[in-house]
Amino acid sequence: MALRYKIDIMEALKNSGYTSYKMRKDKIIGERQLQQIRNGEIVSNAMLNKLCELLNCQPGDIIEYVDD
């Protein structure tokens, strides 16, 4: 099973007004999770929920399944 991001999460967050600095400062998303996102690693369900909340979207808008 290969899940991957369909969009550039960091760019989408930035376009929604959430810079890396703001997310760390306001404790919205921690540095570890930001690094996972930057590295293309799929984050936990809880973090996926948070991303959907911040980006006002559905999980299917963020991730997709790619058959190996």
C-alpha positions as CSV (number, residue, x, y, z in Angstrom):
1,M,0.0,0.0,0.0
2,A,1.4,3.4,-1.0
3,L,-0.2,6.5,0.2
4,R,1.1,9.8,-0.9
5,Y,0.2,13.5,-0.8
6,K,-1.8,14.8,-3.8
7,I,-0.9,18.4,-3.0
8,D,2.1,20.3,-1.6
9,I,0.8,20.5,2.0
10,M,3.3,23.2,3.1
11,E,2.3,25.4,0.1
12,A,-1.4,24.9,0.8
13,L,-0.9,25.8,4.4
14,K,1.1,28.9,3.5
15,N,-1.6,29.9,1.0
16,S,-4.1,29.6,3.9
17,G,-2.1,31.9,6.1
18,Y,-0.2,29.2,8.1
19,T,3.6,29.7,7.9
20,S,5.9,27.2,9.6
21,Y,6.8,29.9,12.1
22,K,3.1,30.6,12.9
23,M,2.3,26.9,13.3
24,R,5.2,26.3,15.7
25,K,4.7,29.6,17.6
26,D,0.9,29.1,18.0
27,K,1.4,25.3,18.7
28,I,-0.9,24.4,15.8
29,I,1.5,21.8,14.4
30,G,4.8,20.7,16.0
31,E,8.2,20.6,14.4
32,R,8.2,16.8,14.1
33,Q,4.9,16.7,12.2
34,L,6.1,19.6,9.9
35,Q,9.3,17.6,9.1
36,Q,7.2,14.5,8.3
37,I,5.1,16.5,6.0
38,R,8.1,18.1,4.3
39,N,9.6,14.6,3.8
40,G,6.4,13.3,2.2
41,E,5.7,11.0,5.1
42,I,2.0,10.4,5.8
43,V,1.1,11.7,9.2
44,S,-1.1,10.3,11.9
45,N,-4.9,10.3,11.6
46,A,-5.1,13.0,14.2
47,M,-2.7,15.2,12.2
48,L,-4.6,14.4,9.0
49,N,-7.8,15.6,10.8
50,K,-6.0,18.8,11.8
51,L,-4.7,19.4,8.2
52,C,-8.3,19.0,6.9
53,E,-9.5,21.5,9.5
54,L,-6.9,24.0,8.6
55,L,-7.2,23.6,4.9
56,N,-11.0,23.2,5.0
57,C,-11.0,20.1,2.9
58,Q,-11.5,16.3,2.9
59,P,-8.8,13.7,3.4
60,G,-9.2,12.6,-0.2
61,D,-8.2,16.1,-1.2
62,I,-4.9,15.6,0.5
63,I,-3.8,12.0,0.1
64,E,-4.2,9.3,-2.5
65,Y,-3.5,5.6,-2.8
66,V,-1.0,4.6,-5.5
67,D,-0.8,0.9,-6.5
68,D,2.8,-0.3,-6.3
